[in-house]
Amino acid sequence: MENFDQIMPLNYSGSEVGGYLNAMHLNQIDTIKDMLYEIQNALEQQIRLSGPSKFIDQHTEYNILFEQLQNCGWDKVNFISPDFHELHLKAIDESEREHILKIWIPDKFPNEGPKYDCDLPQEFQYRWLPDDTLLMMFTVFQETLAMYSQFWDIMDELDKNTWILEPEIPSRKDCRRQIALASGISLLIVVNPLIPTSVPVCHYLGPERVVEPVRAKFNKNIHLWSEFDSVLTNLKQVLELEFPSPSTSKKEEFCIECGICYSYLLGEAIPEMTCDNPKCNQSFHHACLYEYIRMLPDVRSSFNKLFGECPYCCKPLWCTVL
């Protein structure tokens, strides 16, 4: 029968029937009626060899999975793999942000719970019991999203109104932001996702002579911090400055390349070490500076620090041991 492969490809994966109906045999079939008769014979032979329970069990498993997806709502289904072992459920939070719950279905589902993954600032945990359903898991996922709504609002405000140097493409699970303050100076903050308006952990990156006044001003005005305001509003008030933003500047103004490898990004790391000499101010990746100082013939070490000289101005320079 001509063009049969276009109707029923023989090489589709997982088909024992395709192994029985070989190409040579099918080429001898002249009509669709004969073709269906041969397929019927192949199915009957396969059932006799492996028993009907295998096919019945698979049919039951698919019915259970489809019924559970139906209960979740097909509008929530974002992806299903061809073998039905992986599926993604989509949830929309109160600020219209999209979140994906990735689920991997085991062979013994639903008696055995599925594995799952999602982008949350803290690990999503769900204890699967024998009578649980995908809808129950998805409902807990949606309730968990509501817990982090204010956290994501705060991080979105930072991403929109400041220059974020790292991470370059923030995900919903990232609690840290490195924010540009000026050329060669930045503020690294870590926000508590459960109490996002509280004072974040702060690290100041840049020449010590420049960041020390910024740090001192933060410590002096910390009493002005209000948990009723956003992190960005509080930082502006406590630091008494306006942050460079996409509407007033270009990111290239703050992306200073490393003085050793001559690139801005080293993997995901950006230059965070800076020479304190005001006439130099050269920036380096921590890893690059560590390797450079480590190879100096007169390198000195104390506790977890290495001491050497700046490769540009020869002024004293140190870094922590990696």
C-alpha positions as CSV (number, residue, x, y, z in Angstrom):
1,M,0.0,0.0,0.0
2,E,1.6,3.3,-1.1
3,N,2.3,6.2,1.3
4,F,1.3,4.1,4.4
5,D,4.2,5.7,6.4
6,Q,2.4,9.0,6.1
7,I,-0.7,7.5,7.8
8,M,0.9,5.4,10.4
9,P,4.7,5.8,10.7
10,L,6.4,2.5,11.6
11,N,9.2,4.0,13.7
12,Y,7.1,5.7,16.3
13,S,8.6,5.1,19.7
14,G,7.2,2.5,22.1
15,S,5.1,0.6,19.5
16,E,5.4,-3.2,19.7
17,V,2.8,-3.3,16.9
18,G,5.1,-1.4,14.6
19,G,7.7,-4.1,15.1
20,Y,5.2,-6.7,14.0
21,L,4.0,-4.8,11.0
22,N,7.2,-4.5,9.1
23,A,7.6,-2.4,5.9
24,M,7.9,-5.5,3.6
25,H,4.7,-7.0,4.9
26,L,2.8,-3.7,4.5
27,N,3.9,-3.2,1.0
28,Q,1.9,-6.3,0.1
29,I,-1.3,-4.7,1.4
30,D,-3.6,-3.2,-1.3
31,T,-6.6,-1.8,0.6
32,I,-7.3,0.0,3.9
33,K,-9.6,-2.9,4.9
34,D,-6.7,-5.3,4.6
35,M,-4.5,-2.9,6.5
36,L,-6.9,-2.6,9.4
37,Y,-7.2,-6.4,9.4
38,E,-3.5,-6.7,9.8
39,I,-3.4,-4.2,12.6
40,Q,-6.1,-6.1,14.4
41,N,-4.1,-9.3,14.1
42,A,-1.0,-7.5,15.4
43,L,-2.8,-6.2,18.4
44,E,-4.3,-9.5,19.3
45,Q,-1.0,-11.2,19.0
46,Q,0.6,-8.6,21.3
47,I,-2.1,-9.0,23.9
48,R,-1.6,-12.7,23.8
49,L,2.1,-12.3,24.4
50,S,2.1,-9.6,27.2
51,G,-1.4,-10.0,28.6
52,P,-4.3,-7.5,28.6
53,S,-3.5,-6.1,32.0
54,K,-0.7,-4.0,30.7
55,F,-2.9,-2.1,28.3
56,I,-5.8,-1.9,30.8
57,D,-3.5,-0.5,33.5
58,Q,-2.0,2.2,31.1
59,H,-5.5,3.2,30.0
60,T,-6.6,3.6,33.6
61,E,-3.5,5.7,34.5
62,Y,-4.2,8.0,31.6
63,N,-7.8,8.4,32.6
64,I,-6.8,9.3,36.2
65,L,-4.3,11.9,34.9
66,F,-6.7,13.4,32.4
67,E,-9.4,13.6,35.1
68,Q,-7.1,15.3,37.5
69,L,-6.0,17.8,34.9
70,Q,-9.6,18.5,34.0
71,N,-10.3,19.3,37.7
72,C,-7.3,21.7,37.7
73,G,-8.7,23.4,34.5
74,W,-7.2,23.1,31.1
75,D,-6.5,26.8,31.0
76,K,-4.0,26.1,33.8
77,V,-2.1,23.5,31.7
78,N,0.9,25.2,30.1
79,F,2.8,22.1,28.8
80,I,2.5,18.3,28.6
81,S,5.3,16.1,27.3
82,P,4.6,13.5,24.6
83,D,5.0,10.6,27.1
84,F,2.8,12.4,29.7
85,H,5.5,12.1,32.3
86,E,6.1,15.9,32.6
87,L,3.6,18.7,32.8
88,H,3.6,22.3,33.7
89,L,0.7,24.1,35.5
90,K,0.4,27.9,35.2
91,A,-0.8,30.2,38.0
92,I,-1.4,33.9,37.8
93,D,-0.9,35.9,41.0
94,E,-2.8,39.0,42.1
95,S,-0.4,41.3,40.2
96,E,-0.8,39.4,37.0
97,R,2.6,37.7,37.2
98,E,2.9,34.2,35.7
99,H,4.3,31.3,37.7
100,I,5.0,27.8,36.5
101,L,4.8,24.6,38.6
102,K,6.7,21.8,36.9
103,I,5.5,18.3,37.7
104,W,7.0,14.9,36.9
105,I,4.5,12.1,36.9
106,P,5.9,8.7,38.2
107,D,4.8,5.3,36.8
108,K,2.9,4.5,40.0
109,F,0.9,7.7,40.1
110,P,-1.3,8.6,42.0
111,N,-0.2,6.1,44.7
112,E,3.3,7.6,44.4
113,G,3.6,11.3,44.6
114,P,5.0,13.3,41.7
115,K,8.3,15.3,41.8
116,Y,8.0,19.1,41.3
117,D,9.9,22.3,40.9
118,C,9.2,26.0,40.7
119,D,10.8,29.5,41.1
120,L,10.1,30.5,44.6
121,P,12.4,32.5,47.0
122,Q,12.1,29.5,49.5
123,E,11.7,25.8,48.7
124,F,8.2,24.8,47.9
125,Q,7.2,21.8,50.0
126,Y,4.2,19.5,49.5
127,R,3.8,16.1,51.2
128,W,1.9,13.8,48.9
129,L,-0.6,11.4,50.5
130,P,-2.2,8.4,48.6
131,D,-5.5,10.2,48.2
132,D,-4.1,13.5,47.1
133,T,-4.7,15.0,43.7
134,L,-2.9,17.5,41.4
135,L,-5.6,20.0,42.2
136,M,-4.7,19.8,45.9
137,M,-1.0,20.4,45.1
138,F,-1.8,23.2,42.7
139,T,-4.1,24.9,45.3
140,V,-1.3,24.8,47.9
141,F,1.1,26.3,45.2
142,Q,-1.4,29.2,44.6
143,E,-1.7,29.8,48.3
144,T,2.1,29.9,48.6
145,L,2.3,32.5,45.8
146,A,0.1,34.8,47.8
147,M,2.6,34.7,50.6
148,Y,5.3,36.2,48.4
149,S,3.2,38.8,46.5
150,Q,4.5,41.8,48.5
151,F,8.1,40.5,48.1
152,W,7.7,40.4,44.3
153,D,6.1,43.8,44.2
154,I,9.2,45.2,46.0
155,M,11.7,43.4,43.8
156,D,9.8,44.5,40.6
157,E,10.0,48.1,41.8
158,L,13.8,47.8,42.2
159,D,14.2,46.1,38.8
160,K,12.1,48.8,37.1
161,N,13.6,51.9,38.7
162,T,17.3,51.1,39.3
163,W,20.2,49.6,37.4
164,I,20.5,46.0,38.6
165,L,24.1,44.8,37.9
166,E,23.6,41.3,39.3
167,P,21.8,39.0,38.7
168,E,21.7,40.1,35.0
169,I,18.3,38.4,34.5
170,P,16.6,38.1,37.9
171,S,14.3,35.2,38.5
172,R,11.4,35.0,40.9
173,K,13.5,33.1,43.4
174,D,16.3,35.7,43.6
175,C,16.4,37.6,46.9
176,R,19.5,39.5,46.1
177,R,20.1,42.6,44.0
178,Q,23.4,44.5,43.3
179,I,22.2,48.0,42.6
180,A,24.4,50.7,40.9
181,L,25.0,53.8,43.0
182,A,27.6,55.5,40.8
183,S,30.4,54.4,38.4
184,G,32.4,51.7,40.2
185,I,30.2,51.8,43.3
186,S,27.2,49.5,44.1
187,L,25.0,48.3,46.9
188,L,24.3,44.5,47.3
189,I,21.1,43.9,49.2
190,V,19.5,40.6,50.3
191,V,15.7,41.0,51.0
192,N,13.8,38.8,53.4
193,P,11.0,37.3,51.3
194,L,8.7,36.8,54.3
195,I,9.2,40.3,55.7
196,P,10.2,42.1,52.6
197,T,9.9,45.7,54.0
198,S,12.3,45.0,56.8
199,V,15.9,46.3,56.6
200,P,17.7,44.1,54.1
201,V,21.3,42.8,54.5
202,C,23.5,45.4,52.9
203,H,27.1,45.1,51.4
204,Y,28.8,48.1,49.8
205,L,31.1,47.4,46.9
206,G,33.7,49.8,45.6
207,P,36.8,51.7,46.9
208,E,36.6,51.9,50.7
209,R,37.3,55.6,50.7
210,V,34.1,56.1,48.6
211,V,31.8,53.5,50.2
212,E,32.6,54.4,53.8
213,P,30.7,57.7,53.7
214,V,27.7,55.9,52.2
215,R,27.8,53.2,54.8
216,A,28.1,55.9,57.6
217,K,25.1,57.7,56.3
218,F,23.1,54.5,56.2
219,N,24.0,53.7,59.8
220,K,23.2,57.3,60.9
221,N,19.7,57.4,59.3
222,I,18.7,53.8,59.9
223,H,16.1,55.0,62.4
224,L,14.2,56.5,59.5
225,W,13.5,53.1,58.0
226,S,9.7,52.4,57.9
227,E,8.3,48.9,57.3
228,F,5.2,50.6,55.8
229,D,7.3,51.8,52.8
230,S,9.0,49.8,50.1
231,V,12.7,49.0,50.1
232,L,13.5,51.5,47.3
233,T,11.6,54.3,49.1
234,N,13.5,53.5,52.3
235,L,16.9,53.3,50.7
236,K,16.4,56.7,49.0
237,Q,15.5,58.3,52.4
238,V,18.2,56.6,54.5
239,L,21.0,57.1,51.9
240,E,19.8,60.6,50.9
241,L,20.3,59.9,47.2
242,E,18.5,59.3,44.0
243,F,19.5,56.0,42.3
244,P,20.6,56.0,38.7
245,S,17.7,54.5,36.7
246,P,17.0,53.3,33.1
247,S,15.2,56.6,32.5
248,T,18.2,58.8,33.4
249,S,21.3,56.8,32.4
250,K,22.7,53.9,30.5
251,K,23.8,50.7,32.1
252,E,27.2,50.8,30.3
253,E,28.1,53.7,32.6
254,F,28.2,51.3,35.5
255,C,29.5,48.1,33.8
256,I,33.2,48.6,34.3
257,E,35.4,45.8,32.9
258,C,37.9,43.9,35.0
259,G,41.5,45.2,34.8
260,I,42.9,41.6,34.5
261,C,40.6,39.7,32.1
262,Y,39.3,42.8,30.4
263,S,35.7,41.6,30.5
264,Y,32.6,42.7,32.5
265,L,31.1,39.2,33.2
266,L,33.1,36.2,34.4
267,G,30.5,33.5,34.3
268,E,27.8,35.3,36.3
269,A,30.3,37.3,38.4
270,I,30.9,41.0,37.8
271,P,34.0,43.1,39.0
272,E,33.5,43.7,42.8
273,M,37.0,44.5,44.0
274,T,38.4,48.0,43.5
275,C,41.8,49.6,44.0
276,D,41.6,52.2,46.8
277,N,44.0,54.6,45.1
278,P,41.9,57.6,44.0
279,K,44.1,58.0,41.0
280,C,43.6,54.4,39.9
281,N,40.1,53.1,41.0
282,Q,40.7,50.0,38.8
283,S,38.1,47.2,39.3
284,F,38.7,43.5,39.2
285,H,36.8,40.2,39.5
286,H,37.4,38.6,42.9
287,A,38.6,35.4,41.2
288,C,40.9,37.3,38.8
289,L,42.5,39.4,41.5
290,Y,43.0,36.3,43.7
291,E,44.8,34.4,41.0
292,Y,47.0,37.5,40.2
293,I,48.0,38.2,43.8
294,R,48.5,34.5,44.5
295,M,51.2,34.3,41.7
296,L,53.1,37.3,42.9
297,P,56.6,36.4,44.2
298,D,56.3,38.6,47.3
299,V,52.7,37.7,48.1
300,R,51.8,37.7,51.8
301,S,49.0,35.9,53.6
302,S,47.3,36.4,56.9
303,F,44.3,34.3,58.1
304,N,42.1,34.1,55.0
305,K,43.5,37.1,53.1
306,L,46.2,37.6,50.5
307,F,48.2,40.8,50.3
308,G,49.9,42.1,47.2
309,E,50.0,45.2,44.9
310,C,47.7,46.6,42.3
311,P,48.8,45.6,38.8
312,Y,48.2,49.2,37.6
313,C,49.5,51.5,40.3
314,C,51.5,49.2,42.5
315,K,49.6,50.4,45.6
316,P,48.8,47.8,48.4
317,L,45.9,45.6,47.5
318,W,44.3,42.5,49.2
319,C,41.6,40.0,48.7
320,T,40.1,37.1,50.6
321,V,41.1,33.5,49.8
322,L,38.7,31.6,47.5
